Amino acid sequence: MAAATSQAIGALLREWRERRRVTQLELALEAGVSARHLSFVETGRSKPGREMLLRVLERLKVPFREQNRLLLAAGFAPAFPERSLEDPELQPVRDALEVILRGHEPYPAVAVDRAWNLVAANSPMYALTAVVDVDPALLEPPINVMRVGLHPRGLGPLMVNLGDWHAHWLARLERQLAVTGDEELAALIEEIAGYPVPEPERDPASGLGGTEILGPVRVHGPGGELSFFGMFATFDTPFEVTTSELAIELLFPADRATAEL
């Protein structure tokens, strides 16, 4: 059983190292371990200690959730706590989200978790999405922002340049999957890739924006067509799983007409 565990941990470490495109020697030097020992760990001939495993996972920038999973698989206690966002200890995080979302008004903003499930949104975002009737099935918890935003029975019909943004978000999710190895994210990508959407108007090789320096998303909104560019924000310092996976998308008007509306 111990040998099987060592082999499983070794295979997972090798998978993460190859995903990061780092050699055994490079990783060993960065983590302060011998390349020989790391090689033995990856082949299952040696079991890593907890501190050695944590150093290697840190150097590979493995997400906290996955670090906990590997630690448990190796027979060690998790290193990073994971709490519900409603936990009293995460009250400062909830307060921060409220400050950012409310402070961004009158422009739309939304907070999501690692799988792009809705955590919170401000009133302009809800007002923007109220323009079209969304299939109630898409609004059953957990509400997935990507699914609602791109689905033909969701907000997809609102987008003037849906084909371009469908391709853009698929590419972005693929990059996120390469970093996280998240199986839930992989399933979401497969689903979204199957949505019937128009072909992209722009050549992906030339970039989403083409001659438009802000590459805005254009939507049919209340009062006329709206044009937005976005900014993505994450929490940098918390060593807690839930907080480390939160992200906020802030939309800004890309032209004067949108700002006035």
C-alpha positions in Angstrom: 0.0 0.0 0.0 2.8 2.4 0.9 4.5 1.6 -2.5 1.3 2.2 -4.4 0.8 5.6 -2.5 4.4 6.6 -3.4 3.9 5.8 -7.0 0.6 7.8 -7.1 2.2 10.8 -5.5 5.2 10.5 -7.8 3.0 10.4 -10.9 1.0 13.4 -9.8 4.2 15.4 -9.1 5.6 14.5 -12.5 2.3 15.6 -14.1 2.4 19.0 -12.4 6.1 19.4 -13.3 5.5 18.6 -16.9 2.5 20.9 -17.0 4.8 23.7 -15.8 7.4 22.6 -18.4 10.1 22.4 -15.7 12.9 19.8 -15.7 13.7 17.7 -12.7 17.0 19.5 -12.3 15.4 22.9 -12.4 12.8 22.0 -9.9 15.2 20.3 -7.6 17.4 23.4 -7.5 14.5 25.7 -6.9 13.1 23.5 -4.1 16.4 22.9 -2.4 16.4 19.1 -2.9 18.6 16.7 -4.8 17.7 15.9 -8.4 18.3 12.2 -7.5 15.8 12.3 -4.6 13.2 14.1 -6.8 13.7 11.4 -9.5 13.1 8.7 -6.9 10.0 10.4 -5.7 8.5 10.7 -9.2 9.2 7.0 -9.9 7.7 5.9 -6.6 11.0 4.6 -5.3 10.9 7.1 -2.4 8.1 8.8 -0.5 8.4 12.6 0.0 8.3 14.2 3.4 5.7 16.8 4.1 8.0 19.7 4.1 9.8 18.6 0.9 6.4 18.0 -0.8 5.2 21.5 0.2 8.4 23.1 -1.1 8.1 21.4 -4.5 4.4 22.2 -4.8 5.0 25.9 -4.0 7.7 26.1 -6.6 5.3 24.5 -9.1 2.7 27.1 -8.2 0.1 24.3 -7.6 -3.2 25.8 -6.4 -4.0 25.5 -2.7 -6.9 23.1 -3.3 -4.6 20.7 -5.3 -1.8 21.0 -2.8 -4.2 19.8 -0.1 -5.3 16.9 -2.3 -1.7 15.8 -2.9 -0.9 16.1 0.8 -3.9 14.0 1.8 -2.9 11.4 -0.9 0.5 11.2 0.7 -0.9 10.7 4.1 -0.3 14.2 5.5 -2.7 16.8 6.9 -3.8 19.6 4.5 -1.7 22.8 4.7 -4.4 25.3 3.8 -7.8 25.8 5.4 -10.9 25.8 3.3 -13.9 27.7 4.6 -17.3 28.6 3.3 -17.5 32.2 2.2 -20.3 32.5 4.9 -17.8 31.6 7.6 -17.4 34.4 10.2 -13.6 34.4 9.7 -14.1 35.4 6.0 -16.2 38.4 6.9 -13.4 40.7 5.8 -13.4 39.0 2.4 -17.2 39.5 2.1 -16.8 43.1 3.1 -14.0 43.6 0.5 -16.2 42.2 -2.2 -19.1 44.5 -1.3 -16.8 47.5 -1.3 -15.4 46.7 -4.8 -18.8 45.8 -6.3 -20.7 48.7 -4.9 -17.8 51.1 -5.5 -17.7 50.1 -9.2 -21.2 51.3 -9.8 -22.7 52.5 -12.1 -20.5 50.1 -14.2 -21.2 46.3 -14.1 -19.1 43.9 -11.9 -19.3 40.3 -10.9 -17.4 38.0 -8.5 -16.9 34.3 -9.3 -15.2 31.2 -7.9 -12.6 29.0 -9.5 -15.3 27.3 -11.8 -16.9 30.7 -12.7 -19.9 30.1 -10.5 -21.5 33.3 -9.4 -20.5 34.6 -5.9 -21.9 38.1 -6.1 -22.8 40.9 -8.6 -23.7 44.6 -8.4 -27.0 46.1 -9.5 -25.8 47.4 -12.9 -24.8 43.8 -13.8 -28.2 42.5 -12.9 -29.8 45.4 -14.9 -27.7 44.5 -17.9 -28.8 40.9 -17.8 -32.4 41.8 -17.3 -32.7 42.8 -21.0 -33.2 39.2 -22.2 -35.2 36.3 -20.8 -32.8 33.7 -19.5 -33.8 30.1 -19.5 -34.7 29.4 -15.8 -32.7 26.2 -15.9 -29.5 28.3 -16.3 -30.4 30.2 -13.2 -30.5 27.2 -10.9 -27.7 27.3 -8.3 -24.9 27.2 -8.7 -25.2 29.9 -11.4 -22.3 29.6 -13.8 -21.3 32.9 -15.3 -19.7 31.4 -18.4 -22.7 29.2 -19.1 -25.2 32.0 -18.6 -23.1 34.5 -20.5 -22.5 32.4 -23.6 -25.5 30.0 -23.8 -27.9 30.7 -26.7 -30.8 30.6 -24.2 -28.8 32.8 -21.8 -27.1 36.1 -22.5 -25.4 35.0 -25.7 -28.0 36.7 -27.9 -27.1 40.0 -26.2 -23.6 40.0 -27.6 -23.1 41.7 -30.9 -19.7 40.1 -31.4 -20.6 36.7 -29.8 -18.4 34.6 -32.1 -15.3 36.6 -31.2 -15.9 36.4 -27.5 -16.9 32.8 -27.5 -13.5 32.0 -29.1 -11.7 34.4 -26.7 -13.2 32.9 -23.5 -12.6 29.3 -24.7 -8.9 30.2 -25.2 -8.8 31.8 -21.7 -10.4 28.8 -20.0 -8.0 26.5 -21.8 -5.1 28.6 -20.3 -6.7 28.4 -16.9 -7.1 24.6 -17.2 -3.4 24.3 -18.1 -2.5 26.1 -14.9 -5.0 24.4 -12.5 -5.7 21.0 -14.0 -9.3 21.4 -12.7 -11.6 18.6 -13.9 -14.7 20.7 -13.3 -13.2 23.4 -15.6 -12.4 20.8 -18.2 -16.1 19.7 -18.3 -17.2 23.4 -18.6 -14.9 23.9 -21.5 -16.3 20.9 -23.3 -19.8 22.1 -22.8 -19.2 25.7 -23.9 -17.3 24.5 -27.0 -20.5 22.8 -28.2 -22.6 25.9 -28.1 -24.0 27.0 -31.5 -22.5 30.4 -32.1 -21.5 32.5 -35.1 -18.0 32.1 -36.5 -15.5 34.7 -35.2 -15.4 37.8 -37.3 -11.8 38.4 -36.5 -8.7 36.3 -37.3 -7.6 34.9 -33.9 -4.0 35.3 -34.9 -4.5 39.1 -35.1 -6.0 39.4 -31.6 -9.5 39.9 -30.4 -9.5 43.6 -30.8 -8.1 43.9 -34.3 -7.9 47.7 -34.9 -9.8 48.4 -31.7 -7.2 48.9 -29.0 -9.7 47.9 -26.2 -11.1 44.9 -27.9 -14.5 45.6 -26.4 -17.4 43.3 -25.9 -20.5 44.9 -27.6 -23.9 44.1 -26.2 -27.5 45.1 -26.8 -28.4 47.0 -23.6 -31.1 49.2 -22.3 -31.0 52.4 -24.3 -28.9 51.1 -27.2 -25.7 49.2 -27.9 -23.1 49.2 -25.1 -19.4 48.6 -25.4 -17.2 47.4 -22.5 -13.7 46.4 -21.8 -12.8 44.4 -18.7 -10.3 44.1 -15.8 -9.7 41.0 -13.8 -8.9 41.1 -10.1 -7.9 38.4 -7.6 -6.9 38.3 -3.9 -3.1 38.1 -3.6 -2.2 37.3 -0.1 -4.7 35.0 1.7 -3.5 31.4 2.4 -7.0 30.0 2.4 -8.5 27.9 -0.4 -11.9 29.7 -1.0 -10.4 33.2 -1.0 -7.5 32.2 -3.2 -10.0 31.0 -5.8 -12.2 34.2 -5.9 -12.0 36.6 -8.8 -13.8 39.8 -9.8 -14.5 40.9 -13.4 -14.9 44.7 -13.6 -16.4 46.2 -16.8 -15.7 49.7 -17.9 -17.3 51.7 -20.8 -15.2 51.6 -23.9 -16.8 54.6 -25.5 -18.5 57.9 -24.6 -22.0 56.7 -25.6 -21.8 53.7 -23.2 -20.5 55.9 -20.4 -23.4 58.3 -20.9 -26.0 55.5 -21.0 
